Amino acid sequence: MFREIGSVKNEADEIALQIISLFRESISEICLNEPESVSDYFKPEYSHYIVVHNPLNIRFSEKREEWNMRFCRDVGVSVVEHIVTETDSVYVKGLMAVNGSKIYAILPFMTIDAEKAKMATFPKDRMARVRTKVIPSVLPDIKGETILDIGSGFGSLTIELAKNNPDSKVYGIDLHDSLTGQSQMNADVLGVPNVKFRTGSAYSLPFEAGSVDVATCFLMLHHLEDIKFALFEIKRVLKNGGMLAAVEPLADHHHHGPQLSEAGWQGLFEDVGFAVEVESQEGAAILKAVKRE
């Protein structure tokens, strides 16, 4: 029988953990009941650990039964990556537990096994392949003094943009406080000072007109009920000549949201007044849209 040895500190709630495949890149703090025992659990020769914790109080769909088995039964079991150790606490990535969850065990785990476990627990779907293959090819070309990532989720791509543009001001916007709060925690722990996260809507961005050099939308627009309304709002905050970079699924490659071809996405952007270049890769449209003066 496990005894409680510590607790979880992060910004996650049950709403945030509904998109658990993205949360796995987020950082949590492990607060041990006996802080002096940090070195007993975390040793320099190990990079990954098994952490046993309170289960999630949610139920995923049948096609995600592996998530239910791992995280939603009598206990939760996470394979985490050690990020940094401070005097009396430890920061890890991939701890699938909400803020305040109790921790019952911490066991060392081999890195090679951790990668196998991640693949088993988080099988890649089409959108995951787009995130890992397409979006990284787009990020290096995004440059600007002020960059706004709309629909930033847990902030991993926003933070990457900030790292690529260390002299820029980078902002991430999402609807839920739990997402933006967790994103800011991730950035703070990773030491990325030039990124800030705000809670807001794509329909009413908390920025002045003509204040943004580059805006980005990664796999976000197709979730909206009124894409054109959001595009007008993005256009409002962009400077003349500013760019919107977007990656969105193409028809026949995704069953949620509008079923648009390359031409369909291009026409939608042009209707709003953007000059658009579009190409396809891995079943996704890559759009580079410039605000006409």
MARTOR-746250 format. One line per 3 residues: their letters; for each residue x, y, z of C-alpha. Coordinates in steps of 0.02 Angstrom, whole numbers, plus 32768, in hexadecimal, padded with zeros to 4 digits. Layout:
% residues N
a) X,Y,Z | ...
This chain:
% residues 293
mfr) 8000,8000,8000 | 8048,80A9,7FCD | 8052,813A,8048
eig) 8048,81F0,8017 | 80F6,8239,7FFD | 80CC,82DE,7FA8
svk) 8059,8340,7F38 | 804A,838C,7E8A | 8051,8446,7E67
nea) 801E,8484,7DBB | 7F92,84E9,7D6A | 7F32,8455,7D24
dei) 7E7C,842C,7D46 | 7E09,83A5,7D01 | 7DDD,8414,7C6B
alq) 7E93,8428,7C3B | 7EB7,836E,7C4A | 7E2F,8347,7BCA
iis) 7EB6,836C,7B48 | 7F33,82FF,7BA1 | 7F98,82D7,7B03
lfr) 7FCF,838F,7B02 | 7FE0,83A0,7BBF | 8069,831C,7BC1
esi) 80E4,83A5,7B8A | 80B6,840E,7C23 | 811A,8420,7CC2
sei) 80E2,83F9,7D74 | 8138,8414,7E1A | 8149,8381,7E91
cln) 8142,83BF,7F45 | 8180,8339,7FBC | 813F,832F,806F
epe) 81F4,831D,80A7 | 8253,8397,8035 | 82FB,8357,8071
svs) 82D3,82B0,801E | 82DD,82F6,7F6C | 8386,82A3,7F4F
dyf) 833F,81FC,7F8A | 82C2,81F9,7EFA | 8319,8259,7E6F
kpe) 83C9,8226,7E3E | 843B,826B,7DB4 | 8448,81C4,7D59
ysh) 838E,81C1,7D30 | 832F,8236,7CBC | 8282,81E6,7CC9
yiv) 8216,81A8,7D58 | 8173,814D,7D7A | 8103,81B5,7DEB
vhn) 8068,8169,7E3F | 7FE5,81EC,7E69 | 7F2A,820E,7E7D
pln) 7EC7,81DA,7DE3 | 7E6C,8254,7D72 | 7DB3,8267,7D98
irf) 7D81,825B,7CE1 | 7D60,81D5,7C5F | 7DA5,81D7,7BAF
sek) 7D53,8189,7B17 | 7D64,80D0,7AF1 | 7DE7,80F2,7A6A
ree) 7E53,813D,7AF6 | 7E3E,80AA,7B6C | 7EFA,80A7,7B8B
wnm) 7EE8,8154,7BDA | 7E5D,8115,7C4B | 7EC6,8080,7C81
rfc) 7F60,80E9,7CA4 | 7F16,8185,7CF2 | 7E61,816A,7D27
rdv) 7E54,80CE,7D91 | 7E81,80B4,7E49 | 7F23,8116,7E32
gvs) 7F77,8175,7DA6 | 8020,8140,7D64 | 8089,81BC,7D00
vve) 8132,81AA,7CAC | 8185,8253,7CC7 | 8222,82A8,7C8C
hiv) 828C,8300,7D0F | 82A5,83B7,7CE0 | 82F9,840E,7D73
tet) 8314,83F8,7E2E | 8310,8487,7EA9 | 8338,8484,7F62
dsv) 8294,8439,7F9D | 8231,8412,7EFF | 823F,83C0,7E55
yvk) 81F6,83F0,7DAC | 81C4,8367,7D32 | 8170,835C,7C88
glm) 80E0,82E5,7C63 | 808F,82D3,7D0E | 7FD7,82B0,7CE5
avn) 7F89,82F0,7D85 | 7F27,838A,7DB7 | 7F64,840D,7E30
gsk) 7F65,83CE,7EE3 | 7F67,8315,7EB9 | 7FC0,82A5,7F36
iya) 805D,8244,7F06 | 8077,8195,7F4B | 8115,8154,7EF7
ilp) 81A7,818D,7E8B | 820E,8107,7E34 | 82A1,811B,7DBB
fmt) 8280,80EA,7D06 | 82F6,80D1,7C73 | 82EC,8153,7BE8
ida) 82DC,80D1,7B5E | 8249,8081,7BB8 | 81FA,812C,7BD5
eka) 81F4,814D,7B1A | 81A1,80A5,7AFB | 8123,80C9,7B84
kma) 80F8,8173,7B38 | 80D9,8124,7A8F | 8065,80A2,7ADC
tfp) 8007,811F,7B48 | 7FFB,81A9,7AC7 | 7FE2,815A,7A1B
kdr) 7FF8,81D9,7991 | 7F61,8209,792A | 7F5F,8273,788C
mar) 7F61,8319,78E7 | 7FF1,82DF,7955 | 8054,82B9,78B7
vrt) 802F,8368,7877 | 806B,83B2,791B | 810D,8350,7917
kvi) 8135,8357,785C | 80E3,83F1,7810 | 80E1,8478,7894
psv) 819C,846C,78C1 | 81C3,8494,780A | 815A,8533,7816
lpd) 819C,8579,78BB | 824C,85AF,7883 | 8203,8625,77FF
ikg) 8199,8685,787D | 81F3,8726,78AB | 81B4,87CB,78F2
eti) 81C4,8845,7982 | 8117,8817,79C3 | 80D5,8767,79A7
ldi) 8028,872B,79DA | 7FFE,8670,79E1 | 7F40,865B,79E4
gsg) 7EFD,85B9,7A2D | 7FA1,8599,7A86 | 7F64,8505,7AEF
fgs) 7FEA,84D5,7B6C | 8067,8548,7B17 | 80EB,84D0,7AD4
lti) 80EB,851D,7A25 | 80DD,85CE,7A6B | 8175,85AF,7AD8
ela) 81D3,856B,7A41 | 81A9,860C,79E3 | 81ED,8671,7A75
knn) 828E,860C,7A78 | 82A3,8629,79BD | 8286,86E4,79D4
pds) 82DE,8712,7A78 | 82D6,87CE,7A57 | 821C,87CB,7A2D
kvy) 8180,87DA,7A97 | 811C,8739,7A83 | 806A,8720,7AC3
gid) 7FFA,8688,7ACE | 7F3C,8693,7AD6 | 7EC2,860B,7B09
lhd) 7E12,8601,7B50 | 7E32,85B0,7BF9 | 7E93,85F0,7C90
slt) 7ED0,853F,7CB3 | 7F24,8539,7C08 | 7F73,85E5,7C0E
gqs) 7FA7,85D1,7CC4 | 7FFA,852A,7CA0 | 804D,8573,7C05
qmn) 8098,8600,7C6B | 80D7,8584,7CEC | 812A,851F,7C61
adv) 8181,85BB,7C1D | 81B9,85F6,7CC9 | 8204,854E,7CF9
lgv) 825C,853F,7C51 | 82A2,85EF,7C64 | 8251,863D,7BCA
pnv) 8235,86F4,7BFF | 81F3,8741,7B5F | 814D,86E5,7B57
kfr) 80AB,8712,7BB0 | 8005,86B6,7BAF | 7F5A,8707,7BB9
tgs) 7EAA,86C1,7BC3 | 7E3E,86FE,7B34 | 7DD7,86D4,7A9A
ays) 7E07,86D1,79E3 | 7D68,8736,79C7 | 7DA2,87C3,7A3B
lpf) 7E5F,87C9,7A49 | 7EA2,8833,7ADA | 7F17,8898,7A6A
eag) 7F0D,8942,7A19 | 7EF0,8954,795E | 7F90,894B,78F8
svd) 7FFC,8913,798B | 8036,8865,7951 | 80BB,883B,78CF
vat) 8094,8781,78BE | 8001,8717,78F7 | 7FFD,8659,78F6
cfl) 7F6F,85DA,78FD | 7FA2,8524,7908 | 7F14,84A6,78F2
mlh) 7E9C,8520,7945 | 7E30,8577,78C3 | 7DD0,84DA,788F
hle) 7D8C,84CD,7942 | 7D33,8575,7934 | 7C7D,858C,7907
dik) 7CA2,862F,78AA | 7D4F,8627,785D | 7D36,86C2,77F3
fal) 7D08,872B,788B | 7DAA,86F4,78E1 | 7E10,871B,7845
fei) 7DCA,87CC,7841 | 7DFB,87E0,78F8 | 7EAB,879F,78D6
krv) 7EB9,8816,7844 | 7E87,88A5,78B7 | 7F18,888B,792F
lkn) 7F99,886F,78A6 | 8002,88FF,7866 | 7FF4,892B,77AD
ggm) 8060,88AC,7755 | 8058,883A,77ED | 804C,877E,77D4
laa) 7FD8,86F6,7812 | 8026,8648,780C | 7FAB,85B9,781E
vep) 7FAB,84FB,7811 | 7F01,84A8,77FC | 7EC4,83FA,77CA
lad) 7E89,83D9,7719 | 7DE8,8382,76E7 | 7DEF,82C3,76EE
hhh) 7E78,82CC,7773 | 7E10,8308,7807 | 7D59,82ED,7832
hgp) 7D3E,837F,78A9 | 7D13,842D,786C | 7D0B,846E,77B9
qls) 7D42,83F9,772E | 7DAC,8472,76C9 | 7E29,8456,763D
eag) 7EC3,84C2,761F | 7E5A,8531,75AF | 7DD1,8538,7632
wqg) 7E46,8575,76BB | 7E97,85F0,7643 | 7DEF,8637,760F
lfe) 7DB9,864C,76C4 | 7E54,86B3,76EC | 7E45,8719,764C
dvg) 7D90,8744,7674 | 7DCE,8799,7712 | 7E4F,87FF,76B2
fav) 7EF0,879B,76C3 | 7F6C,8778,7638 | 7F88,86BD,764F
eve) 8007,8638,7620 | 7FD3,8585,7645 | 8025,84DB,7636
sqe) 7FFB,842F,7679 | 805F,83B2,76DE | 802C,8316,7740
gaa) 7F73,833A,7723 | 7F7E,83ED,7762 | 7F76,8497,7710
ilk) 8006,850E,7739 | 7FC9,85C0,7721 | 8030,8660,7720
avk) 7FBA,86F5,7718 | 7FF1,87AA,770F | 7F80,883A,7743
re) 7F6A,88AB,76AE | 7F8B,8963,76CD
